[in-house]
Amino acid sequence: MDKKPKVTIIGAGFAGLSAAAVLAKDGFDVTVLEKNEMAGGRARTWQKDGFTFDMGPSWYWMPDVFENFYNLFGKTASNFYQLERLSPSYRIYFGKDDTLDIPATLGDLYQLFEVLEPGSSKNLDTFLAQAKYKYDVGMNEYVFKPSHSVMEYFDPRLALSGIRLQLLGNMRKHVHQLFKNEKLRKLLEFPVLFLGATPQNTPALYSLMNYADLVLGTWYPIGGMHKVVSAMQSIAEAQGVKFHFNTEVLKIEVQNNKAEQLVTNNGSFSTDFVIGNADYHHIEQNLLNKAHRRYGEKYWDQRTMAPSCLLFYVALNTKLKNVLHHNLFFDENFDEHAEEIYTDPKWPQKPLFYVCCPSVTDKSVAPEGAENLFFLIPLAPGLKDNESKRDEYFELLLKRFKDLTGNDIQKNVLFKRSYAMDDFEKDYHAFKGNAYGLANTLIQTAFLKPKMKSKVSNFLYTGQLTVPGPGVPPAIVSGQVAAKEIKKMSKKS
């Protein structure tokens, strides 16, 4: 019997888990080396005194992507966790006593649009029909392309799709042409925040996110987002994948342009193929010799990074009123905050922020009579981070939260943990302390992103700094694409 080809994956984030499971299923000998104490990458979990906090992703969108992955192994999400659709999907706070609850049903959504802008439901119909087309084409054809070359897109059928996908227009123009009401505009522009760029710099293609949001819905796995990580890890282990935690790759040894050994703090691992799911910049600039790097520091410095963020995990000894599972606070000027992230990087004066309260939906994440809160402020990557700044912004958040929701929680905080740029760098080697990867701007889309192929012949990258882009579903797809490319490389070798 032929010896199984060895694949070593650096990092157990969603893309690494996805690639590992698929490759092991297809007969490869797969080992995953993870720097931290558990799988999940940014989607780790933290537990204390009966509270369970998801440390990273908290939105479960595009349920079909998760299902498609599980189906590869004869499974469904229901084999691993109970999935609930949130209704309302989320709440937007525009000011005190000025909120908008986003319905989970299309009928209620059309009615909401008509109330805020009479006659707008017809334009919503047009907008969602276009968004559905983009989603169907984008998620079934475009995202599964490795984007090694622009030639992958020279297909008459895809060229026609490209026109209909509005690759050259931007989200701001697309939304503003159809809707006049500012609240509706903010609602429709909000999902591109997950892509790490302003609406003005995000291709109109990404209205596909609105289809994911408003039609496919916002879901939640009971037990938290780490349930997804546990599911993917269990699938990978069932295929024979070996995991080594608290194992950091320190150097990649290359001979004859092939990666042959990965040197870690826990010994060396020989390999036939490597997939890098850790930070792309870190791997290239710190683990590979200069001769084996596709990009230099100048290239990386010129990339537009998605934001970093300041996070607070907060345990309360009381229940809250007037708060949903997901809450967006848009009571300040979006464009001014965006400028402080992208144009003139600085700590924001009047930031927008997000609050997740999973204990509204899930009793398992907090003790009885208590509440589990997750605060997030988007920030420019690369800012100077310190405890006094974090404390200053926590006080700001508590005041705004009290003013807008009526919940004065200062005296109810049992404990809190902050997390920001320095932590992203320390735990994930994140370039400039970014939280979401590379921004999906027009000049950083598809084949214009950092290449999946390394200069090293048996080495590929996967995850949020390469194709298809940031976010949990794209990361799962990225791992599948990387696995497919490794299989092609294996057949040639």
C-alpha positions in Angstrom: 0.0 0.0 0.0 1.4 3.4 -0.9 2.4 5.6 1.9 -0.1 8.4 2.6 1.2 11.9 1.7 1.8 14.0 4.8 0.1 17.4 5.1 0.9 19.7 8.0 -1.4 22.6 8.7 -0.3 25.6 10.7 -3.2 26.9 12.7 -6.6 25.4 13.8 -8.8 28.2 12.7 -11.9 27.5 10.6 -10.0 27.3 7.4 -7.4 25.0 8.9 -10.1 22.7 10.4 -11.9 22.7 7.0 -8.8 21.8 5.0 -7.7 19.2 7.5 -11.0 17.3 7.5 -11.4 17.3 3.8 -7.8 16.1 3.1 -7.9 13.4 5.7 -11.2 12.1 4.2 -9.4 12.0 0.9 -6.6 9.8 2.2 -3.9 12.2 3.4 -2.0 11.9 6.6 -2.9 15.3 8.3 -1.4 17.0 11.3 -2.5 20.3 12.6 -0.1 22.4 14.7 -1.9 25.0 16.8 -0.1 27.7 18.8 -2.9 28.1 21.4 -4.5 25.7 23.8 -7.6 24.9 21.7 -8.9 24.9 18.2 -10.8 27.7 16.6 -8.3 30.5 16.1 -10.1 33.7 16.9 -13.2 31.6 17.7 -11.8 30.4 21.0 -13.9 30.3 24.1 -13.3 31.6 27.6 -15.0 30.2 30.7 -15.1 31.7 34.2 -17.4 31.2 37.2 -20.2 29.6 35.2 -20.0 32.1 32.3 -19.0 31.0 28.8 -17.8 33.7 26.4 -17.2 33.3 22.6 -14.0 35.3 22.2 -14.4 36.1 18.5 -17.2 35.5 15.9 -20.7 35.8 17.3 -22.8 36.0 14.1 -24.0 32.8 12.4 -24.8 33.8 8.8 -24.9 31.7 5.6 -26.1 28.5 7.3 -25.9 26.7 3.9 -22.1 27.0 3.9 -22.0 25.2 7.3 -24.5 22.6 6.1 -22.6 22.0 2.8 -19.4 21.3 4.8 -21.1 18.9 7.2 -22.8 17.2 4.3 -19.4 16.3 2.9 -19.1 13.9 5.8 -22.7 12.7 5.9 -23.6 15.0 8.7 -25.8 18.0 9.3 -25.5 20.8 11.9 -28.2 19.1 14.0 -25.8 16.2 14.6 -23.6 18.7 16.6 -25.8 21.5 18.0 -29.2 23.0 18.2 -29.5 25.9 15.7 -32.1 28.6 16.4 -33.1 31.4 14.1 -33.2 34.7 16.0 -36.4 36.7 15.8 -36.0 39.7 15.6 -32.6 39.1 14.0 -31.1 42.1 15.7 -31.8 45.6 17.0 -30.3 48.9 15.8 -30.1 51.8 18.2 -30.2 55.2 16.4 -30.7 57.1 19.7 -32.6 57.1 22.9 -36.1 55.6 22.4 -35.2 55.3 18.7 -34.6 51.7 17.7 -35.2 49.4 14.8 -35.8 45.7 15.2 -35.0 43.7 12.1 -37.7 41.1 11.4 -36.9 37.5 10.7 -39.7 37.2 8.1 -39.8 38.8 4.7 -43.4 39.9 5.0 -42.6 41.9 8.1 -39.4 43.2 6.5 -41.4 44.6 3.5 -43.8 46.2 5.9 -41.0 47.8 7.8 -39.6 49.3 4.7 -43.0 50.7 3.7 -43.5 52.3 7.1 -40.1 54.1 6.9 -40.2 54.9 3.2 -43.5 54.5 1.5 -43.1 52.8 -1.8 -39.7 51.4 -1.0 -40.8 47.8 -0.8 -40.7 47.7 -4.6 -37.1 48.8 -4.6 -36.4 46.3 -1.8 -37.7 43.5 -4.1 -35.3 44.6 -6.8 -32.4 44.9 -4.4 -33.0 41.5 -2.8 -33.4 39.8 -6.2 -30.1 41.2 -7.3 -28.5 40.2 -4.0 -29.9 36.7 -4.4 -28.3 36.4 -7.8 -25.0 37.6 -6.5 -25.2 35.2 -3.6 -26.0 32.2 -5.8 -23.3 32.9 -8.3 -20.8 34.3 -5.8 -21.1 31.5 -3.2 -21.4 28.7 -5.8 -18.8 29.7 -8.4 -16.6 32.7 -7.4 -15.6 31.7 -3.9 -14.5 28.3 -4.9 -11.9 29.6 -7.3 -8.3 29.5 -6.0 -7.7 32.8 -7.9 -4.2 31.9 -8.9 -4.7 33.9 -12.1 -7.2 36.4 -13.7 -7.6 33.7 -16.5 -9.8 31.8 -14.1 -12.4 34.5 -14.7 -12.2 34.5 -18.5 -15.3 32.5 -19.1 -18.1 33.9 -21.2 -20.7 32.7 -18.7 -18.8 34.2 -15.7 -18.0 37.4 -17.7 -21.8 37.9 -18.1 -22.2 37.1 -14.4 -19.5 39.7 -13.6 -21.5 42.5 -15.2 -24.6 41.5 -13.2 -22.6 41.1 -10.0 -21.7 44.8 -10.2 -18.0 44.3 -9.5 -17.1 47.9 -10.4 -19.8 49.8 -8.5 -19.7 50.4 -4.8 -22.2 49.6 -2.0 -22.8 53.2 -1.0 -23.9 54.2 -4.5 -25.9 51.0 -5.0 -27.9 51.5 -1.8 -28.4 55.2 -2.1 -29.8 54.9 -5.6 -32.6 52.7 -4.4 -33.4 54.1 -0.9 -33.7 57.6 0.6 -34.4 56.9 4.2 -31.2 57.1 6.3 -32.2 54.3 8.6 -32.8 52.0 5.7 -29.5 53.0 4.2 -27.6 52.3 7.4 -29.4 48.9 7.7 -28.3 47.9 4.2 -24.8 49.2 4.6 -24.2 47.6 7.9 -23.3 44.0 6.7 -20.2 45.3 4.8 -18.6 46.1 8.1 -18.0 42.4 8.3 -15.9 42.7 5.2 -13.6 45.3 6.7 -14.1 48.4 4.4 -16.4 51.4 4.1 -19.5 51.1 1.8 -17.8 53.6 -0.6 -14.9 51.2 -1.0 -16.7 47.9 -1.0 -17.9 46.5 -4.4 -21.6 46.4 -4.9 -21.1 42.6 -5.4 -21.2 42.4 -1.6 -24.9 43.2 -1.4 -24.9 39.4 -1.4 -24.3 39.9 2.4 -27.8 41.6 2.6 -29.3 38.4 1.1 -27.5 36.4 3.8 -28.7 38.8 6.5 -32.3 39.6 5.5 -33.4 36.4 3.7 -31.2 33.6 5.0 -31.4 35.0 8.5 -29.4 35.3 11.7 -28.9 32.1 13.6 -27.3 30.9 16.8 -25.9 27.5 17.8 -27.1 26.8 21.4 -23.9 26.6 23.5 -22.2 29.3 21.5 -20.1 29.7 18.3 -17.4 27.4 19.7 -19.9 24.6 19.1 -19.1 25.0 15.4 -15.4 24.6 16.2 -16.0 21.5 18.3 -18.1 20.1 15.5 -15.4 20.6 12.9 -12.7 19.3 15.2 -14.7 16.2 15.9 -15.2 15.6 12.2 -11.5 16.1 11.5 -10.5 13.7 14.3 -13.0 11.1 13.0 -11.1 11.2 9.7 -7.8 10.6 11.5 -6.5 14.2 11.8 -3.9 14.6 14.6 -3.9 17.9 16.6 -1.0 19.3 18.5 -2.0 22.2 20.8 0.3 24.7 22.5 2.6 24.0 19.6 4.0 27.0 17.8 5.8 26.8 14.5 9.0 28.8 14.8 10.7 28.0 11.5 9.9 26.4 8.2 12.9 24.6 6.7 13.0 24.6 2.9 15.2 22.4 0.6 15.1 22.6 -3.2 12.1 25.0 -2.9 10.1 22.4 -0.9 9.1 22.8 2.7 10.4 19.7 4.4 10.5 20.4 8.2 8.5 22.6 10.5 10.4 23.4 13.6 8.2 24.1 16.7 8.6 24.6 20.4 7.6 20.9 20.7 10.0 19.4 18.2 10.2 19.1 14.5 7.6 17.7 12.0 8.6 16.4 8.6 6.0 16.9 5.8 5.2 16.5 2.1 2.8 19.5 1.9 2.1 22.6 4.1 -1.0 24.7 4.5 -0.5 28.0 6.4 -3.7 29.0 8.3 -1.8 31.2 10.7 -1.3 34.9 9.8 0.0 35.1 6.2 2.2 38.0 7.0 3.7 36.3 10.0 4.4 33.1 8.2 6.1 34.8 5.3 8.1 37.4 7.1 9.1 35.4 10.2 9.0 31.7 9.4 10.4 31.6 5.9 13.7 32.9 4.6 13.6 36.0 2.4 14.3 34.0 -0.8 11.0 32.1 -0.2 8.7 35.0 0.4 6.3 36.1 -2.4 5.8 39.5 -0.8 7.9 42.0 1.0 7.2 44.4 3.9 6.4 47.2 1.5 3.6 45.1 -0.1 2.1 44.4 3.3 2.3 48.0 4.5 0.3 49.0 1.4 -2.5 46.6 2.0 -5.8 47.9 3.4 -6.4 45.9 6.5 -9.8 45.2 8.0 -10.3 46.8 11.4 -9.0 45.6 14.7 -11.3 46.0 17.6 -11.5 46.6 21.4 -13.5 43.8 23.0 -14.9 43.4 26.5 -16.2 40.2 27.9 -18.5 41.2 30.8 -20.3 39.1 33.5 -23.3 40.7 35.1 -25.1 39.6 38.3 -28.5 40.9 37.0 -30.8 40.5 34.0 -31.1 43.3 31.4 -34.2 45.0 29.9 -34.7 46.3 26.4 -31.8 44.3 24.9 -31.7 41.6 22.2 -29.2 39.0 21.4 -27.5 41.2 18.8 -27.5 45.0 19.3 -25.9 47.6 17.0 -25.4 51.2 18.3 -25.5 53.6 15.4 -26.3 56.7 17.5 -23.1 58.5 16.3 -21.9 59.4 12.8 -20.8 56.3 10.9 -18.7 58.1 8.3 -16.7 60.0 11.0 -15.9 56.7 12.8 -15.0 55.1 9.5 -12.6 57.9 8.7 -10.9 57.3 12.1 -10.4 53.7 11.0 -9.4 54.0 7.4 -8.4 57.5 6.5 -6.9 59.1 9.6 -6.2 56.2 12.0 -6.8 57.2 15.6 -8.8 56.2 18.6 -12.3 57.2 17.8 -14.0 60.1 19.6 -17.6 58.9 19.2 -17.4 55.3 18.2 -20.2 53.1 16.9 -20.3 49.8 18.8 -21.9 46.4 19.0 -23.2 44.5 22.0 -23.9 40.7 22.0 -26.0 39.3 24.9 -26.2 35.5 24.1 -27.7 34.8 27.5 -31.0 36.3 26.1 -31.2 33.2 23.9 -29.0 30.7 25.7 -29.3 29.9 29.4 -26.2 27.8 29.3 -23.7 30.7 28.8 -24.5 32.4 32.2 -25.7 31.4 35.6 -29.4 31.9 36.5 -30.2 35.5 37.1 -27.0 36.7 35.4 -26.2 38.1 31.9 -23.3 37.5 29.5 -22.2 40.6 27.5 -19.7 41.1 24.7 -18.9 44.7 23.8 -17.0 45.5 20.5 -15.7 48.8 19.1 -14.1 48.6 15.6 -10.7 50.3 15.6 -7.9 51.1 13.1 -5.3 48.4 13.0 -1.9 49.4 14.3 -3.0 51.8 17.1 -1.0 52.0 20.3 -2.8 49.9 22.8 -2.7 50.3 26.6 -4.8 49.6 29.7 -5.7 53.2 30.4 -7.2 53.5 26.9 -9.2 50.4 27.4 -10.5 51.6 30.7 -11.4 55.0 29.2 -13.5 53.3 26.5 -15.1 50.9 28.9 -16.4 53.9 30.9 -17.6 55.4 27.6 -19.5 52.2 26.7 -21.2 51.9 30.0 -22.4 55.5 29.8 -23.7 55.1 26.2 -25.3 51.7 27.1 -27.1 53.3 30.0 -28.3 56.3 28.1 -29.6 54.3 25.1 -31.0 51.1 26.8 -31.8 52.4 30.3 -29.5 49.7 31.8 -27.1 51.1 34.4 -24.8 48.1 34.9 -21.7 49.7 36.5 -22.5 48.2 39.9 -23.5 44.8 38.5 -20.2 43.9 36.8 -18.9 40.7 38.5 -15.8 40.7 36.3 -14.6 41.8 32.9 -11.8 40.9 30.5 -10.6 43.3 27.7 -9.0 42.2 24.4 -7.5 44.5 21.8 -4.6 44.9 19.3 -1.8 43.7 21.6 -3.8 40.6 22.3 -4.5 39.9 18.7 -0.7 40.2 18.0 0.3 38.1 20.9 -2.2 35.3 20.5 -2.5 35.1 16.7 0.6 37.1 15.4 -2.1 39.2 13.7 -0.6 41.8 11.3 -1.0 45.2 12.9 -3.3 43.6 15.4 -6.1 43.3 12.9 -9.2 41.3 13.9 -10.8 40.5 10.6 -8.0 40.1 8.0 -7.8 41.9 4.7 -10.4 44.5 3.7 -12.6 43.4 0.7 -11.9 46.6 -1.3 -12.2 46.5 -5.1 -8.4 46.2 -5.6 -8.2 43.5 -2.9 -10.9 41.2 -4.3 -10.5 37.7 -5.9 -7.2 37.3 -7.8 -6.0 40.7 -6.4 -5.7 39.3 -2.9 -2.5 37.8 -1.6 -2.1 34.5 -3.5 -3.0 31.2 -2.0 0.1 29.7 -3.7 3.4 30.3 -1.9 6.7 30.7 -3.7 7.6 27.4 -2.0 6.3 24.7 -4.4 4.5 22.4 -1.8 3.0 25.2 0.3 -0.4 27.0 0.2 -2.0 29.6 2.4 -5.6 29.6 3.5 -7.8 31.8 5.7 -8.8 35.4 6.1 -5.7 37.0 4.4 -6.2 35.2 1.1 -9.2 34.1 -1.0 -12.1 34.3 -0.7 -11.8 36.7 2.3 -12.7 37.4 5.9 -15.6 35.9 7.9 -16.4 32.4 9.2 -18.2 31.0 6.0 -15.5 32.3 3.7 -12.8 30.7 5.9 -14.6 27.4 5.8 -14.7 27.7 2.0 -11.0 28.8 1.9 -10.0 25.6 3.6 -12.0 23.5 1.1 -10.3 25.3 -1.8 -6.8 24.8 -0.3 -7.5 21.1 0.2 -8.6 20.7 -3.4 -5.4 22.5 -4.6 -3.2 20.2 -2.4 -4.9 17.2 -4.0 -3.9 18.6 -7.4 -0.4 19.2 -6.3 -0.1 15.7 -4.9 -1.2 14.1 -8.2 1.6 16.1 -10.0 4.3 15.2 -7.5 
